[in-house]
Amino acid sequence: MQNEKTGPVHLHRIDAGQNMRRFYMLAIQPTLFGGACVIRNWGRIGSSGQTMMETFDSQEDANTVLRRLEGTKRKRGYRDTRRGE
């Protein structure tokens, strides 16, 4: 089903001057009906945050949306999470 492996994306944005410590996670999971689901989880670091799931008919559509969302967050200042944070 899947040509391109898309692992979960873990991003964070920390700005002490604005008291901002946020995280954003994106992942793709297959659905029972042959499609794919983009799962987003975001919020303040240390909380469980909010979760949203969006389903697509194909893996390619889900990959496109995931990459677009990732690019948007990176433009807003989110960076890769290092292990141990």
PyMOL Python script that loads the backbone (N, CA, C, O; Angstrom):
from pymol import cmd

cmd.read_pdbstr("""\
ATOM      1  N   MET A   1       0.813  -1.193   0.000  1.00  0.00           N
ATOM      2  CA  MET A   1       0.000   0.000   0.000  1.00  0.00           C
ATOM      3  C   MET A   1       0.854   1.254   0.000  1.00  0.00           C
ATOM      4  O   MET A   1       0.477   2.257  -0.605  1.00  0.00           O
ATOM      5  N   GLN A   2       1.975   1.215   0.655  1.00  0.00           N
ATOM      6  CA  GLN A   2       2.755   2.410   0.912  1.00  0.00           C
ATOM      7  C   GLN A   2       4.069   2.372   0.144  1.00  0.00           C
ATOM      8  O   GLN A   2       4.896   1.490   0.375  1.00  0.00           O
ATOM      9  N   ASN A   3       4.270   3.326  -0.772  1.00  0.00           N
ATOM     10  CA  ASN A   3       5.524   3.402  -1.517  1.00  0.00           C
ATOM     11  C   ASN A   3       6.583   4.139  -0.725  1.00  0.00           C
ATOM     12  O   ASN A   3       7.750   3.747  -0.716  1.00  0.00           O
ATOM     13  N   GLU A   4       6.185   5.179  -0.078  1.00  0.00           N
ATOM     14  CA  GLU A   4       7.117   6.044   0.633  1.00  0.00           C
ATOM     15  C   GLU A   4       6.813   5.977   2.122  1.00  0.00           C
ATOM     16  O   GLU A   4       5.687   6.247   2.541  1.00  0.00           O
ATOM     17  N   LYS A   5       7.815   5.617   2.925  1.00  0.00           N
ATOM     18  CA  LYS A   5       7.630   5.550   4.372  1.00  0.00           C
ATOM     19  C   LYS A   5       7.686   6.961   4.948  1.00  0.00           C
ATOM     20  O   LYS A   5       8.677   7.672   4.785  1.00  0.00           O
ATOM     21  N   THR A   6       6.627   7.349   5.611  1.00  0.00           N
ATOM     22  CA  THR A   6       6.572   8.653   6.265  1.00  0.00           C
ATOM     23  C   THR A   6       6.456   8.408   7.754  1.00  0.00           C
ATOM     24  O   THR A   6       5.412   7.975   8.242  1.00  0.00           O
ATOM     25  N   GLY A   7       7.524   8.683   8.469  1.00  0.00           N
ATOM     26  CA  GLY A   7       7.511   8.498   9.910  1.00  0.00           C
ATOM     27  C   GLY A   7       6.879   9.684  10.594  1.00  0.00           C
ATOM     28  O   GLY A   7       6.605  10.697   9.950  1.00  0.00           O
ATOM     29  N   PRO A   8       6.643   9.580  11.878  1.00  0.00           N
ATOM     30  CA  PRO A   8       6.075  10.718  12.606  1.00  0.00           C
ATOM     31  C   PRO A   8       7.042  11.897  12.632  1.00  0.00           C
ATOM     32  O   PRO A   8       8.261  11.723  12.659  1.00  0.00           O
ATOM     33  N   VAL A   9       6.476  13.092  12.624  1.00  0.00           N
ATOM     34  CA  VAL A   9       7.250  14.343  12.665  1.00  0.00           C
ATOM     35  C   VAL A   9       6.990  14.983  14.014  1.00  0.00           C
ATOM     36  O   VAL A   9       5.841  15.264  14.355  1.00  0.00           O
ATOM     37  N   HIS A  10       8.047  15.218  14.791  1.00  0.00           N
ATOM     38  CA  HIS A  10       7.938  15.849  16.106  1.00  0.00           C
ATOM     39  C   HIS A  10       8.628  17.208  16.038  1.00  0.00           C
ATOM     40  O   HIS A  10       9.830  17.280  15.786  1.00  0.00           O
ATOM     41  N   LEU A  11       7.880  18.277  16.258  1.00  0.00           N
ATOM     42  CA  LEU A  11       8.410  19.635  16.200  1.00  0.00           C
ATOM     43  C   LEU A  11       8.141  20.346  17.518  1.00  0.00           C
ATOM     44  O   LEU A  11       7.225  19.984  18.256  1.00  0.00           O
ATOM     45  N   HIS A  12       8.950  21.362  17.805  1.00  0.00           N
ATOM     46  CA  HIS A  12       8.679  22.194  18.980  1.00  0.00           C
ATOM     47  C   HIS A  12       9.046  23.638  18.666  1.00  0.00           C
ATOM     48  O   HIS A  12       9.817  23.917  17.748  1.00  0.00           O
ATOM     49  N   ARG A  13       8.478  24.539  19.444  1.00  0.00           N
ATOM     50  CA  ARG A  13       8.784  25.968  19.324  1.00  0.00           C
ATOM     51  C   ARG A  13       8.885  26.517  20.735  1.00  0.00           C
ATOM     52  O   ARG A  13       7.910  26.526  21.486  1.00  0.00           O
ATOM     53  N   ILE A  14      10.075  26.974  21.081  1.00  0.00           N
ATOM     54  CA  ILE A  14      10.320  27.492  22.425  1.00  0.00           C
ATOM     55  C   ILE A  14      10.831  28.922  22.310  1.00  0.00           C
ATOM     56  O   ILE A  14      11.831  29.176  21.638  1.00  0.00           O
ATOM     57  N   ASP A  15      10.149  29.851  22.962  1.00  0.00           N
ATOM     58  CA  ASP A  15      10.552  31.255  23.002  1.00  0.00           C
ATOM     59  C   ASP A  15      10.343  31.744  24.431  1.00  0.00           C
ATOM     60  O   ASP A  15       9.223  32.061  24.832  1.00  0.00           O
ATOM     61  N   ALA A  16      11.431  31.799  25.192  1.00  0.00           N
ATOM     62  CA  ALA A  16      11.335  32.183  26.606  1.00  0.00           C
ATOM     63  C   ALA A  16      10.804  33.605  26.773  1.00  0.00           C
ATOM     64  O   ALA A  16      10.104  33.891  27.745  1.00  0.00           O
ATOM     65  N   GLY A  17      11.128  34.496  25.840  1.00  0.00           N
ATOM     66  CA  GLY A  17      10.674  35.879  25.926  1.00  0.00           C
ATOM     67  C   GLY A  17       9.162  36.014  25.853  1.00  0.00           C
ATOM     68  O   GLY A  17       8.594  36.943  26.426  1.00  0.00           O
ATOM     69  N   GLN A  18       8.509  35.102  25.157  1.00  0.00           N
ATOM     70  CA  GLN A  18       7.050  35.124  25.039  1.00  0.00           C
ATOM     71  C   GLN A  18       6.381  34.057  25.906  1.00  0.00           C
ATOM     72  O   GLN A  18       5.173  33.845  25.807  1.00  0.00           O
ATOM     73  N   ASN A  19       7.159  33.387  26.751  1.00  0.00           N
ATOM     74  CA  ASN A  19       6.662  32.298  27.597  1.00  0.00           C
ATOM     75  C   ASN A  19       5.972  31.229  26.746  1.00  0.00           C
ATOM     76  O   ASN A  19       4.901  30.731  27.094  1.00  0.00           O
ATOM     77  N   MET A  20       6.613  30.889  25.621  1.00  0.00           N
ATOM     78  CA  MET A  20       6.044  29.946  24.670  1.00  0.00           C
ATOM     79  C   MET A  20       6.851  28.656  24.664  1.00  0.00           C
ATOM     80  O   MET A  20       8.060  28.672  24.433  1.00  0.00           O
ATOM     81  N   ARG A  21       6.177  27.543  24.920  1.00  0.00           N
ATOM     82  CA  ARG A  21       6.778  26.198  24.850  1.00  0.00           C
ATOM     83  C   ARG A  21       5.734  25.281  24.240  1.00  0.00           C
ATOM     84  O   ARG A  21       4.925  24.687  24.954  1.00  0.00           O
ATOM     85  N   ARG A  22       5.753  25.165  22.914  1.00  0.00           N
ATOM     86  CA  ARG A  22       4.726  24.401  22.200  1.00  0.00           C
ATOM     87  C   ARG A  22       5.322  23.211  21.467  1.00  0.00           C
ATOM     88  O   ARG A  22       6.498  23.212  21.101  1.00  0.00           O
ATOM     89  N   PHE A  23       4.489  22.191  21.257  1.00  0.00           N
ATOM     90  CA  PHE A  23       4.889  21.042  20.452  1.00  0.00           C
ATOM     91  C   PHE A  23       3.856  20.812  19.362  1.00  0.00           C
ATOM     92  O   PHE A  23       2.710  21.248  19.473  1.00  0.00           O
ATOM     93  N   TYR A  24       4.274  20.121  18.307  1.00  0.00           N
ATOM     94  CA  TYR A  24       3.385  19.764  17.199  1.00  0.00           C
ATOM     95  C   TYR A  24       3.858  18.431  16.653  1.00  0.00           C
ATOM     96  O   TYR A  24       5.025  18.295  16.288  1.00  0.00           O
ATOM     97  N   MET A  25       2.973  17.442  16.589  1.00  0.00           N
ATOM     98  CA  MET A  25       3.326  16.116  16.104  1.00  0.00           C
ATOM     99  C   MET A  25       2.396  15.755  14.949  1.00  0.00           C
ATOM    100  O   MET A  25       1.187  15.975  15.018  1.00  0.00           O
ATOM    101  N   LEU A  26       2.981  15.195  13.883  1.00  0.00           N
ATOM    102  CA  LEU A  26       2.219  14.731  12.726  1.00  0.00           C
ATOM    103  C   LEU A  26       2.585  13.282  12.452  1.00  0.00           C
ATOM    104  O   LEU A  26       3.755  12.907  12.536  1.00  0.00           O
ATOM    105  N   ALA A  27       1.591  12.467  12.125  1.00  0.00           N
ATOM    106  CA  ALA A  27       1.845  11.063  11.791  1.00  0.00           C
ATOM    107  C   ALA A  27       0.779  10.588  10.810  1.00  0.00           C
ATOM    108  O   ALA A  27      -0.321  11.138  10.752  1.00  0.00           O
ATOM    109  N   ILE A  28       1.123   9.556  10.041  1.00  0.00           N
ATOM    110  CA  ILE A  28       0.180   8.934   9.113  1.00  0.00           C
ATOM    111  C   ILE A  28      -0.044   7.496   9.554  1.00  0.00           C
ATOM    112  O   ILE A  28       0.906   6.765   9.834  1.00  0.00           O
ATOM    113  N   GLN A  29      -1.322   7.096   9.612  1.00  0.00           N
ATOM    114  CA  GLN A  29      -1.695   5.731   9.965  1.00  0.00           C
ATOM    115  C   GLN A  29      -2.643   5.203   8.887  1.00  0.00           C
ATOM    116  O   GLN A  29      -3.479   5.953   8.383  1.00  0.00           O
ATOM    117  N   PRO A  30      -2.524   3.934   8.532  1.00  0.00           N
ATOM    118  CA  PRO A  30      -3.471   3.366   7.562  1.00  0.00           C
ATOM    119  C   PRO A  30      -4.852   3.208   8.199  1.00  0.00           C
ATOM    120  O   PRO A  30      -4.972   3.023   9.410  1.00  0.00           O
ATOM    121  N   THR A  31      -5.890   3.285   7.365  1.00  0.00           N
ATOM    122  CA  THR A  31      -7.254   3.063   7.842  1.00  0.00           C
ATOM    123  C   THR A  31      -7.680   1.640   7.490  1.00  0.00           C
ATOM    124  O   THR A  31      -7.002   0.959   6.720  1.00  0.00           O
ATOM    125  N   LEU A  32      -8.780   1.202   8.041  1.00  0.00           N
ATOM    126  CA  LEU A  32      -9.285  -0.153   7.776  1.00  0.00           C
ATOM    127  C   LEU A  32      -9.799  -0.308   6.354  1.00  0.00           C
ATOM    128  O   LEU A  32      -9.954  -1.433   5.879  1.00  0.00           O
ATOM    129  N   PHE A  33     -10.066   0.784   5.672  1.00  0.00           N
ATOM    130  CA  PHE A  33     -10.682   0.734   4.347  1.00  0.00           C
ATOM    131  C   PHE A  33      -9.698   1.037   3.227  1.00  0.00           C
ATOM    132  O   PHE A  33     -10.118   1.374   2.120  1.00  0.00           O
ATOM    133  N   GLY A  34      -8.406   0.925   3.484  1.00  0.00           N
ATOM    134  CA  GLY A  34      -7.397   1.108   2.452  1.00  0.00           C
ATOM    135  C   GLY A  34      -6.913   2.529   2.257  1.00  0.00           C
ATOM    136  O   GLY A  34      -6.086   2.774   1.379  1.00  0.00           O
ATOM    137  N   GLY A  35      -7.390   3.455   3.030  1.00  0.00           N
ATOM    138  CA  GLY A  35      -6.952   4.838   2.936  1.00  0.00           C
ATOM    139  C   GLY A  35      -5.861   5.134   3.957  1.00  0.00           C
ATOM    140  O   GLY A  35      -5.181   4.233   4.447  1.00  0.00           O
ATOM    141  N   ALA A  36      -5.716   6.397   4.258  1.00  0.00           N
ATOM    142  CA  ALA A  36      -4.720   6.824   5.243  1.00  0.00           C
ATOM    143  C   ALA A  36      -5.301   7.963   6.065  1.00  0.00           C
ATOM    144  O   ALA A  36      -6.191   8.685   5.614  1.00  0.00           O
ATOM    145  N   CYS A  37      -4.785   8.112   7.269  1.00  0.00           N
ATOM    146  CA  CYS A  37      -5.260   9.119   8.204  1.00  0.00           C
ATOM    147  C   CYS A  37      -4.060   9.945   8.691  1.00  0.00           C
ATOM    148  O   CYS A  37      -3.056   9.389   9.137  1.00  0.00           O
ATOM    149  N   VAL A  38      -4.175  11.275   8.601  1.00  0.00           N
ATOM    150  CA  VAL A  38      -3.155  12.161   9.160  1.00  0.00           C
ATOM    151  C   VAL A  38      -3.594  12.508  10.577  1.00  0.00           C
ATOM    152  O   VAL A  38      -4.688  13.032  10.791  1.00  0.00           O
ATOM    153  N   ILE A  39      -2.738  12.212  11.528  1.00  0.00           N
ATOM    154  CA  ILE A  39      -3.025  12.488  12.934  1.00  0.00           C
ATOM    155  C   ILE A  39      -2.151  13.653  13.377  1.00  0.00           C
ATOM    156  O   ILE A  39      -0.929  13.618  13.234  1.00  0.00           O
ATOM    157  N   ARG A  40      -2.794  14.683  13.916  1.00  0.00           N
ATOM    158  CA  ARG A  40      -2.077  15.855  14.427  1.00  0.00           C
ATOM    159  C   ARG A  40      -2.298  15.942  15.926  1.00  0.00           C
ATOM    160  O   ARG A  40      -3.408  15.732  16.416  1.00  0.00           O
ATOM    161  N   ASN A  41      -1.232  16.252  16.648  1.00  0.00           N
ATOM    162  CA  ASN A  41      -1.319  16.456  18.089  1.00  0.00           C
ATOM    163  C   ASN A  41      -0.496  17.696  18.403  1.00  0.00           C
ATOM    164  O   ASN A  41       0.672  17.775  18.023  1.00  0.00           O
ATOM    165  N   TRP A  42      -1.098  18.677  19.098  1.00  0.00           N
ATOM    166  CA  TRP A  42      -0.395  19.911  19.387  1.00  0.00           C
ATOM    167  C   TRP A  42      -0.821  20.463  20.735  1.00  0.00           C
ATOM    168  O   TRP A  42      -1.883  20.133  21.263  1.00  0.00           O
ATOM    169  N   GLY A  43       0.041  21.313  21.275  1.00  0.00           N
ATOM    170  CA  GLY A  43      -0.287  21.946  22.547  1.00  0.00           C
ATOM    171  C   GLY A  43       0.958  22.458  23.247  1.00  0.00           C
ATOM    172  O   GLY A  43       2.035  22.545  22.657  1.00  0.00           O
ATOM    173  N   ARG A  44       0.788  22.794  24.511  1.00  0.00           N
ATOM    174  CA  ARG A  44       1.893  23.285  25.331  1.00  0.00           C
ATOM    175  C   ARG A  44       2.715  22.090  25.808  1.00  0.00           C
ATOM    176  O   ARG A  44       2.157  21.070  26.211  1.00  0.00           O
ATOM    177  N   ILE A  45       4.034  22.217  25.763  1.00  0.00           N
ATOM    178  CA  ILE A  45       4.918  21.150  26.218  1.00  0.00           C
ATOM    179  C   ILE A  45       4.602  20.862  27.684  1.00  0.00           C
ATOM    180  O   ILE A  45       4.523  21.778  28.502  1.00  0.00           O
ATOM    181  N   GLY A  46       4.423  19.586  28.007  1.00  0.00           N
ATOM    182  CA  GLY A  46       4.067  19.168  29.351  1.00  0.00           C
ATOM    183  C   GLY A  46       2.599  18.807  29.481  1.00  0.00           C
ATOM    184  O   GLY A  46       2.193  18.203  30.474  1.00  0.00           O
ATOM    185  N   SER A  47       1.787  19.175  28.474  1.00  0.00           N
ATOM    186  CA  SER A  47       0.373  18.807  28.493  1.00  0.00           C
ATOM    187  C   SER A  47       0.128  17.730  27.438  1.00  0.00           C
ATOM    188  O   SER A  47       0.999  17.457  26.612  1.00  0.00           O
ATOM    189  N   SER A  48      -1.044  17.125  27.465  1.00  0.00           N
ATOM    190  CA  SER A  48      -1.362  16.124  26.447  1.00  0.00           C
ATOM    191  C   SER A  48      -1.796  16.781  25.147  1.00  0.00           C
ATOM    192  O   SER A  48      -1.762  16.136  24.099  1.00  0.00           O
ATOM    193  N   GLY A  49      -2.198  18.030  25.183  1.00  0.00           N
ATOM    194  CA  GLY A  49      -2.547  18.772  23.986  1.00  0.00           C
ATOM    195  C   GLY A  49      -3.871  18.349  23.379  1.00  0.00           C
ATOM    196  O   GLY A  49      -4.681  17.674  24.015  1.00  0.00           O
ATOM    197  N   GLN A  50      -4.075  18.761  22.130  1.00  0.00           N
ATOM    198  CA  GLN A  50      -5.282  18.441  21.380  1.00  0.00           C
ATOM    199  C   GLN A  50      -4.906  17.521  20.228  1.00  0.00           C
ATOM    200  O   GLN A  50      -3.766  17.534  19.765  1.00  0.00           O
ATOM    201  N   THR A  51      -5.862  16.726  19.766  1.00  0.00           N
ATOM    202  CA  THR A  51      -5.614  15.798  18.673  1.00  0.00           C
ATOM    203  C   THR A  51      -6.688  15.960  17.611  1.00  0.00           C
ATOM    204  O   THR A  51      -7.865  16.142  17.924  1.00  0.00           O
ATOM    205  N   MET A  52      -6.267  15.890  16.339  1.00  0.00           N
ATOM    206  CA  MET A  52      -7.184  15.937  15.219  1.00  0.00           C
ATOM    207  C   MET A  52      -6.786  14.846  14.234  1.00  0.00           C
ATOM    208  O   MET A  52      -5.602  14.652  13.958  1.00  0.00           O
ATOM    209  N   MET A  53      -7.788  14.129  13.702  1.00  0.00           N
ATOM    210  CA  MET A  53      -7.532  13.100  12.702  1.00  0.00           C
ATOM    211  C   MET A  53      -8.285  13.463  11.428  1.00  0.00           C
ATOM    212  O   MET A  53      -9.457  13.837  11.474  1.00  0.00           O
ATOM    213  N   GLU A  54      -7.596  13.348  10.279  1.00  0.00           N
ATOM    214  CA  GLU A  54      -8.195  13.651   8.988  1.00  0.00           C
ATOM    215  C   GLU A  54      -7.935  12.468   8.062  1.00  0.00           C
ATOM    216  O   GLU A  54      -6.784  12.070   7.883  1.00  0.00           O
ATOM    217  N   THR A  55      -8.981  11.904   7.474  1.00  0.00           N
ATOM    218  CA  THR A  55      -8.823  10.711   6.643  1.00  0.00           C
ATOM    219  C   THR A  55      -8.778  11.072   5.162  1.00  0.00           C
ATOM    220  O   THR A  55      -9.376  12.055   4.725  1.00  0.00           O
ATOM    221  N   PHE A  56      -8.049  10.244   4.395  1.00  0.00           N
ATOM    222  CA  PHE A  56      -7.874  10.430   2.960  1.00  0.00           C
ATOM    223  C   PHE A  56      -8.046   9.093   2.260  1.00  0.00           C
ATOM    224  O   PHE A  56      -7.834   8.034   2.851  1.00  0.00           O
ATOM    225  N   ASP A  57      -8.433   9.156   1.001  1.00  0.00           N
ATOM    226  CA  ASP A  57      -8.636   7.938   0.216  1.00  0.00           C
ATOM    227  C   ASP A  57      -7.326   7.262  -0.172  1.00  0.00           C
ATOM    228  O   ASP A  57      -7.295   6.050  -0.385  1.00  0.00           O
ATOM    229  N   SER A  58      -6.243   8.037  -0.266  1.00  0.00           N
ATOM    230  CA  SER A  58      -4.967   7.447  -0.693  1.00  0.00           C
ATOM    231  C   SER A  58      -3.814   7.900   0.203  1.00  0.00           C
ATOM    232  O   SER A  58      -3.872   8.951   0.841  1.00  0.00           O
ATOM    233  N   GLN A  59      -2.783   7.087   0.231  1.00  0.00           N
ATOM    234  CA  GLN A  59      -1.571   7.391   0.984  1.00  0.00           C
ATOM    235  C   GLN A  59      -0.890   8.644   0.428  1.00  0.00           C
ATOM    236  O   GLN A  59      -0.345   9.444   1.188  1.00  0.00           O
ATOM    237  N   GLU A  60      -0.921   8.813  -0.887  1.00  0.00           N
ATOM    238  CA  GLU A  60      -0.279   9.969  -1.522  1.00  0.00           C
ATOM    239  C   GLU A  60      -0.920  11.278  -1.078  1.00  0.00           C
ATOM    240  O   GLU A  60      -0.219  12.258  -0.827  1.00  0.00           O
ATOM    241  N   ASP A  61      -2.260  11.301  -0.978  1.00  0.00           N
ATOM    242  CA  ASP A  61      -2.950  12.506  -0.502  1.00  0.00           C
ATOM    243  C   ASP A  61      -2.562  12.825   0.940  1.00  0.00           C
ATOM    244  O   ASP A  61      -2.346  13.986   1.291  1.00  0.00           O
ATOM    245  N   ALA A  62      -2.475  11.799   1.762  1.00  0.00           N
ATOM    246  CA  ALA A  62      -2.088  11.995   3.168  1.00  0.00           C
ATOM    247  C   ALA A  62      -0.654  12.517   3.262  1.00  0.00           C
ATOM    248  O   ALA A  62      -0.371  13.412   4.058  1.00  0.00           O
ATOM    249  N   ASN A  63       0.258  11.955   2.445  1.00  0.00           N
ATOM    250  CA  ASN A  63       1.651  12.433   2.440  1.00  0.00           C
ATOM    251  C   ASN A  63       1.727  13.894   2.021  1.00  0.00           C
ATOM    252  O   ASN A  63       2.485  14.667   2.607  1.00  0.00           O
ATOM    253  N   THR A  64       0.953  14.279   1.018  1.00  0.00           N
ATOM    254  CA  THR A  64       0.941  15.667   0.542  1.00  0.00           C
ATOM    255  C   THR A  64       0.500  16.613   1.654  1.00  0.00           C
ATOM    256  O   THR A  64       1.125  17.650   1.879  1.00  0.00           O
ATOM    257  N   VAL A  65      -0.570  16.257   2.342  1.00  0.00           N
ATOM    258  CA  VAL A  65      -1.086  17.108   3.418  1.00  0.00           C
ATOM    259  C   VAL A  65      -0.085  17.179   4.571  1.00  0.00           C
ATOM    260  O   VAL A  65       0.141  18.252   5.129  1.00  0.00           O
ATOM    261  N   LEU A  66       0.513  16.046   4.927  1.00  0.00           N
ATOM    262  CA  LEU A  66       1.490  16.036   6.017  1.00  0.00           C
ATOM    263  C   LEU A  66       2.669  16.955   5.685  1.00  0.00           C
ATOM    264  O   LEU A  66       3.086  17.747   6.530  1.00  0.00           O
ATOM    265  N   ARG A  67       3.202  16.862   4.485  1.00  0.00           N
ATOM    266  CA  ARG A  67       4.344  17.708   4.092  1.00  0.00           C
ATOM    267  C   ARG A  67       3.960  19.185   4.059  1.00  0.00           C
ATOM    268  O   ARG A  67       4.765  20.039   4.430  1.00  0.00           O
ATOM    269  N   ARG A  68       2.732  19.497   3.617  1.00  0.00           N
ATOM    270  CA  ARG A  68       2.278  20.885   3.591  1.00  0.00           C
ATOM    271  C   ARG A  68       2.154  21.436   5.012  1.00  0.00           C
ATOM    272  O   ARG A  68       2.588  22.556   5.282  1.00  0.00           O
ATOM    273  N   LEU A  69       1.563  20.655   5.921  1.00  0.00           N
ATOM    274  CA  LEU A  69       1.436  21.089   7.310  1.00  0.00           C
ATOM    275  C   LEU A  69       2.804  21.259   7.969  1.00  0.00           C
ATOM    276  O   LEU A  69       3.033  22.218   8.707  1.00  0.00           O
ATOM    277  N   GLU A  70       3.712  20.314   7.693  1.00  0.00           N
ATOM    278  CA  GLU A  70       5.057  20.407   8.261  1.00  0.00           C
ATOM    279  C   GLU A  70       5.752  21.683   7.781  1.00  0.00           C
ATOM    280  O   GLU A  70       6.376  22.384   8.577  1.00  0.00           O
ATOM    281  N   GLY A  71       5.650  21.984   6.497  1.00  0.00           N
ATOM    282  CA  GLY A  71       6.268  23.194   5.952  1.00  0.00           C
ATOM    283  C   GLY A  71       5.697  24.457   6.563  1.00  0.00           C
ATOM    284  O   GLY A  71       6.431  25.404   6.847  1.00  0.00           O
ATOM    285  N   THR A  72       4.391  24.475   6.766  1.00  0.00           N
ATOM    286  CA  THR A  72       3.743  25.635   7.379  1.00  0.00           C
ATOM    287  C   THR A  72       4.248  25.858   8.802  1.00  0.00           C
ATOM    288  O   THR A  72       4.541  26.989   9.189  1.00  0.00           O
ATOM    289  N   LYS A  73       4.348  24.788   9.574  1.00  0.00           N
ATOM    290  CA  LYS A  73       4.821  24.912  10.961  1.00  0.00           C
ATOM    291  C   LYS A  73       6.284  25.344  11.005  1.00  0.00           C
ATOM    292  O   LYS A  73       6.662  26.156  11.851  1.00  0.00           O
ATOM    293  N   ARG A  74       7.109  24.813  10.108  1.00  0.00           N
ATOM    294  CA  ARG A  74       8.519  25.208  10.077  1.00  0.00           C
ATOM    295  C   ARG A  74       8.667  26.690   9.733  1.00  0.00           C
ATOM    296  O   ARG A  74       9.548  27.359  10.274  1.00  0.00           O
ATOM    297  N   LYS A  75       7.827  27.211   8.849  1.00  0.00           N
ATOM    298  CA  LYS A  75       7.860  28.637   8.517  1.00  0.00           C
ATOM    299  C   LYS A  75       7.479  29.497   9.719  1.00  0.00           C
ATOM    300  O   LYS A  75       7.919  30.641   9.833  1.00  0.00           O
ATOM    301  N   ARG A  76       6.659  28.944  10.616  1.00  0.00           N
ATOM    302  CA  ARG A  76       6.229  29.680  11.810  1.00  0.00           C
ATOM    303  C   ARG A  76       7.218  29.555  12.967  1.00  0.00           C
ATOM    304  O   ARG A  76       6.969  30.083  14.051  1.00  0.00           O
ATOM    305  N   GLY A  77       8.344  28.858  12.747  1.00  0.00           N
ATOM    306  CA  GLY A  77       9.382  28.808  13.767  1.00  0.00           C
ATOM    307  C   GLY A  77       9.528  27.478  14.485  1.00  0.00           C
ATOM    308  O   GLY A  77      10.363  27.366  15.382  1.00  0.00           O
ATOM    309  N   TYR A  78       8.754  26.475  14.128  1.00  0.00           N
ATOM    310  CA  TYR A  78       8.876  25.165  14.759  1.00  0.00           C
ATOM    311  C   TYR A  78      10.115  24.464  14.226  1.00  0.00           C
ATOM    312  O   TYR A  78      10.430  24.575  13.042  1.00  0.00           O
ATOM    313  N   ARG A  79      10.820  23.742  15.092  1.00  0.00           N
ATOM    314  CA  ARG A  79      12.036  23.026  14.725  1.00  0.00           C
ATOM    315  C   ARG A  79      11.945  21.581  15.202  1.00  0.00           C
ATOM    316  O   ARG A  79      11.098  21.248  16.030  1.00  0.00           O
ATOM    317  N   ASP A  80      12.823  20.720  14.674  1.00  0.00           N
ATOM    318  CA  ASP A  80      12.848  19.316  15.072  1.00  0.00           C
ATOM    319  C   ASP A  80      13.123  19.199  16.573  1.00  0.00           C
ATOM    320  O   ASP A  80      13.916  19.951  17.138  1.00  0.00           O
ATOM    321  N   THR A  81      12.450  18.243  17.193  1.00  0.00           N
ATOM    322  CA  THR A  81      12.664  17.966  18.607  1.00  0.00           C
ATOM    323  C   THR A  81      13.888  17.073  18.763  1.00  0.00           C
ATOM    324  O   THR A  81      14.001  16.040  18.103  1.00  0.00           O
ATOM    325  N   ARG A  82      14.792  17.472  19.629  1.00  0.00           N
ATOM    326  CA  ARG A  82      15.954  16.622  19.912  1.00  0.00           C
ATOM    327  C   ARG A  82      15.561  15.621  20.980  1.00  0.00           C
ATOM    328  O   ARG A  82      14.708  15.909  21.820  1.00  0.00           O
ATOM    329  N   ARG A  83      16.171  14.455  20.953  1.00  0.00           N
ATOM    330  CA  ARG A  83      15.881  13.421  21.952  1.00  0.00           C
ATOM    331  C   ARG A  83      16.293  13.927  23.333  1.00  0.00           C
ATOM    332  O   ARG A  83      17.319  14.590  23.488  1.00  0.00           O
ATOM    333  N   GLY A  84      15.478  13.604  24.324  1.00  0.00           N
ATOM    334  CA  GLY A  84      15.808  14.004  25.689  1.00  0.00           C
ATOM    335  C   GLY A  84      15.163  15.294  26.119  1.00  0.00           C
ATOM    336  O   GLY A  84      15.343  15.721  27.260  1.00  0.00           O
ATOM    337  N   GLU A  85      14.394  15.945  25.212  1.00  0.00           N
ATOM    338  CA  GLU A  85      13.709  17.190  25.592  1.00  0.00           C
ATOM    339  C   GLU A  85      12.304  16.915  26.004  1.00  0.00           C
ATOM    340  O   GLU A  85      11.572  17.840  26.358  1.00  0.00           O
TER     341      GLU A  85
END
""", "prot")
cmd.dss("prot")
cmd.show_as("cartoon", "prot")
cmd.util.cbc("prot")
cmd.orient("prot")
